[in-house]
Amino acid sequence: MKEPLIWIIDEEWCDYEVEHDILPKEYPGCTIRRSTYDYKTDLEEFGYRADVILAQVYASIPKETIDRLENCKGIAVYGGGYDRIDTQAAKEKGIMVTNVQGYCAEDIADYVMAAMYRFNKKLDFFNDNLRNGLWGAGAVDHPIHRLSNCVLMVVGCGRIGQTVAVRAKALEVRVVGYDPNVPEEVLKKVGIEPVSMEEGLAQADFVTVHVKYTPATHHLLSMKHFSQMKKSAVLINSARGGILVEEDLIAAVDQGVIAGAAVDVITHEPPTPNEEIFGHKNLVVTPHVSYISVESYRELKLRTIRNAMKMYRGERPDDLVNG
């Protein structure tokens, strides 16, 4: 087997120690090259000869790029999202595409719990309002319920959604969930009460979104759904920005249709500094960091590399998305 050319397309990370440790041991003499998302020149100079590609989720690999690839056996995506890869064009050319699902389930579950605590205990609110001179019960501007008296609705009950449910159940939170693709008996095993979308939204104090982003889930939640939630409810989205109608979410928070939202993903990523969703009271935006931990990074890289190596050898990878 010839020494492979491995092409990394990424602007997110500066550290590729794992790749440079594992790949040369597996394939002595292999060449590892890296490009930014603006890789047009690199494609013409060397990328067209790549045997496998490791691509960040933000890297766009359209049909025009895929048509130029002469040796490529697989495209391994660093993450769950692969909507920027033309998977059909790759399949037609015999190029497998993989992603990595569920590697950060614990990390996202921790993010959801942090968001719930943030809106429940409002530590930043109380800290920022010390100057008003109020102390003790007089500083509390709204009723605060124990989390154990709250209802969490999970929209999308795959591995991540189920991990979130287990975390919440440990806090004695009642968990309801909507996912037409997961059998009710599976949901019940992890303590999720199956509900319809409408039933869950009406009951929930917190709604957390964990569906895959596909054409079927694009704009899955809009003002119609936010209007079905309690005025005291909070929405949490750490899946993909396009699952929500973003302007509807902004309006729902600004107009008091719901009490607030915490989103780790937005419609346009990477964003411009002037995105409309930035800077709204009770709408917390974090910069797509919910998945990050030392442990999740390592699992993500190891699984992506393993997928790439299997595809290079002509084997079926574990996370094939265009089979």
Secondary structure, DSSP 8 states (H G I E B T S, - for coil): ----EEEEE-SS-S--HHHHHHHHHHSTT-EEEEE-S--HHHHHHTGGG-SEEEEETT--B-HHHHHH-SS--EEEEESS--TTB-HHHHHHTT-EEE---STTHHHHHHHHHHHHHHHHH-HHHHHHTGGG---GGGG--S----GGG-EEEEES-SHHHHHHHHHHHHTT-EEEEE-TTS-HHHHHHTT-EE--HHHHHHH-SEEEE----STTTTT-B-HHHHTTS-TT-EEEE-S-GGGB-HHHHHHHHHTTSSSEEEES--SSSS--TT-TTTT-TTEEE--S-TT--HHHHHHHHHHHHHHHHHHHTT---TTBS--
